[in-house]
Amino acid sequence: MTLTRRDFGRNVLAGVAATTLVGSGACGSEGSAGTGGSGGTGGANACTVYPQQTAGPFSLDLDQLRSDITEGKSGATLRVVVQVQSEACAPLKDLAVDLWHCDADGVYSGFAGQLGGLDTTGQTFLRGTQVTDADGVAQFESIYPGWYPGRTTHIHFKVHTSSVTEATSQLYFPENVSAEVYATPPYAARGQKDTPNDLDGVSGGALPPLAMITGDATAGYVATIVVTVA
C-alpha cells in the first residue's frame, strides 16, 4: 500500500499542534545554511520571525508523497531543502511538507485559467509532499520556478503540524539568481520577470528572508530554507 501524507497525519502528527512559522535560520554558530553537496543545513543565528503568507489561488491537496515533482517539465534543475525546527531550534522529525510552484512558463498544474488560457485540470506537475527526516529536513527535486505578472519568483509550501493544523508560507529567491536563470532556455523566451522582490504583489516588498542558493544554471541549484513551527 502506498503511504500518503494523511497516514502521517493519523499516525504520527496527532500530538503536535502549531500554526506559526517563526524562523528563517537554524540556531547555533554562524555558518552556511546549506551546501550543494549534501543538501543539508548548517548553523546560523538565533531564530527570527518568518511570516505566514497566503497559499494563493492554486493550492491543491494531492496527498501525494514524492520527492521528484518535475514530471518532465524543463528548466534549470533545482533541489529544494526545507528544514523544520521547534522554537528551541531543535529539528522536527516526521512532519509533512507540501510544496508547489509554477513551471518555466508561469503555469500551475491542476487549474483552468492559466496564462495563455491553458487548462491544466487533472495535471500534477511541480507539486508534492515529503516528510522530514531526523534532521528535520524534507527535500524535493524540481526546476527553478518561472514567473507571472504581478509576482516575483516564489515557491509555496505548507508544514503540516498535525492532522488538522498547518503553517503556510512562501520562499523567495535572490534577484541575481533569478536574472541568471531567466537568461537561459527555456525561460529566456519570456524574458526577465516584470516584478522585482521589493514590488511583489503579495508581500508588498516585505519578503521573508530569501532562500540560500548554491549552484548555477548549468549544474543546477540548491535552495535551502529553515523554518520554525511554534
Residue pairs with C-beta under 8 A, 6 or more apart in sequence:
2 65
3 65
4 63
4 64
4 65
5 63
5 64
5 65
5 96
5 98
5 129
5 131
5 160
6 63
6 163
8 94
8 96
8 131
8 160
9 96
9 160
9 162
9 163
9 164
10 163
12 94
13 94
13 95
13 96
13 160
13 161
13 162
13 163
14 162
14 163
15 162
16 92
16 95
16 161
16 162
17 161
17 162
17 165
18 161
18 162
18 165
18 167
18 229
18 230
19 52
19 161
19 165
19 166
19 167
19 229
20 52
20 167
20 229
20 230
21 50
21 51
21 52
21 159
21 167
21 169
21 227
21 228
21 229
22 47
22 48
22 49
22 50
22 87
22 227
22 228
22 229
22 230
23 47
23 48
23 49
23 50
23 85
23 89
23 226
23 227
23 228
24 47
24 48
24 50
24 208
24 209
24 225
24 226
24 227
25 33
25 44
25 45
25 46
25 47
25 48
25 209
25 226
26 33
26 41
26 42
26 43
26 44
26 47
26 83
26 85
26 89
26 226
27 43
27 44
27 45
27 46
27 47
27 85
27 88
27 89
28 42
28 43
28 44
28 89
29 43
30 43
30 44
30 45
31 42
31 43
31 44
32 42
32 212
33 41
33 42
33 44
33 212
33 224
33 225
33 226
34 40
34 41
34 42
34 81
34 212
34 214
34 222
34 224
35 42
35 214
35 222
36 79
36 214
36 215
36 219
36 221
36 222
39 79
39 81
39 137
39 139
39 222
39 224
40 81
40 135
40 137
41 81
41 83
41 135
41 137
41 224
41 226
44 226
46 89
47 85
47 87
47 89
47 228
48 209
50 169
50 208
50 209
50 227
50 228
51 169
51 206
51 208
52 167
52 168
52 169
53 168
53 169
53 170
53 202
53 203
53 208
54 168
54 202
55 156
55 158
55 168
56 156
56 202
57 111
58 100
58 108
58 110
58 111
58 156
59 100
59 156
59 158
60 100
60 109
60 110
60 111
60 124
60 127
61 98
62 110
62 124
62 127
62 128
62 129
63 129
64 124
64 127
64 128
64 129
65 96
65 128
65 129
65 130
65 131
66 128
66 129
66 130
67 128
67 130
67 139
67 140
67 141
68 128
68 140
68 141
68 142
69 99
69 100
69 125
69 126
69 127
69 128
69 140
69 141
69 142
70 125
70 126
70 141
70 142
70 143
71 109
71 123
71 124
71 125
71 126
72 125
73 103
73 104
73 125
73 126
73 143
74 104
74 143
74 186
75 103
75 104
75 143
75 144
75 146
75 186
75 187
76 143
76 144
76 181
76 184
76 187
76 217
76 220
76 221
77 141
77 143
77 144
77 219
77 220
77 221
78 141
78 142
78 143
78 144
78 145
78 220
78 221
78 222
78 223
79 139
79 140
79 141
79 142
79 220
79 221
79 222
79 223
80 99
80 139
80 140
80 142
80 155
80 171
80 223
80 225
81 137
81 138
81 139
81 222
81 223
81 224
81 225
82 97
82 99
82 132
82 137
82 138
82 139
82 140
82 157
82 159
82 171
82 225
82 226
82 227
83 91
83 132
83 135
83 136
83 137
83 138
83 224
83 225
83 226
83 227
84 91
84 92
84 95
84 97
84 132
84 136
84 137
84 138
84 159
84 226
84 227
84 228
84 229
85 91
85 92
85 136
85 226
85 227
85 228
85 229
86 92
86 228
86 229
86 230
87 228
87 230
89 228
90 136
91 132
91 134
91 135
91 136
91 137
92 132
92 136
92 229
93 132
93 133
93 134
93 136
94 131
94 132
95 131
95 132
95 136
95 138
95 159
95 160
95 161
95 229
96 129
96 130
96 131
96 132
96 159
96 160
97 129
97 130
97 131
97 132
97 138
97 157
97 158
97 159
97 160
98 127
98 128
98 129
98 157
98 158
98 160
99 127
99 128
99 129
99 130
99 138
99 140
99 142
99 155
99 156
99 157
100 108
100 109
100 126
100 127
100 128
100 155
100 156
100 157
101 108
101 126
101 142
101 145
101 154
101 155
101 156
102 108
102 126
102 145
102 146
102 147
102 148
103 109
103 125
103 126
103 143
103 145
103 146
104 143
104 144
104 145
104 146
104 186
104 187
104 190
105 115
105 116
105 146
105 186
105 190
106 115
106 146
106 147
106 148
106 190
107 114
107 115
107 116
107 118
107 120
107 146
108 114
108 120
108 126
109 120
109 123
109 124
109 125
109 126
109 127
110 120
110 121
110 122
110 123
110 124
110 127
111 119
111 120
111 121
112 119
112 120
112 121
113 119
114 120
115 148
126 142
126 143
126 145
128 140
130 138
130 139
130 140
131 138
132 138
144 153
144 178
144 181
144 187
144 221
145 153
145 154
145 155
146 153
146 182
146 187
146 190
147 153
147 178
147 182
147 190
147 193
147 194
147 195
149 194
149 195
150 194
150 195
150 201
151 195
151 200
151 201
151 202
152 172
152 173
152 178
152 193
152 195
152 196
152 197
152 199
152 200
152 207
153 172
153 173
153 178
153 193
154 170
154 171
154 172
154 173
154 200
154 202
155 170
155 171
155 223
156 168
156 169
156 170
157 168
157 169
157 170
157 171
158 166
158 167
158 168
159 166
159 167
159 227
159 229
160 166
161 167
161 229
167 227
167 229
169 208
169 227
170 202
170 203
170 208
171 208
171 210
171 211
171 223
171 225
172 197
172 200
172 203
172 207
172 208
172 210
172 211
173 210
173 211
173 213
173 223
174 210
174 211
174 213
175 196
175 197
177 213
177 221
178 193
179 192
180 216
180 217
181 187
181 217
181 221
182 188
182 190
182 191
182 192
182 193
183 192
183 217
184 217
195 201
197 205
197 207
197 210
198 205
198 207
199 205
200 207
209 225
211 223
211 224
211 225
212 223
212 224
212 225
213 221
213 222
213 223
213 224
214 221
214 222
214 224
215 221
215 222
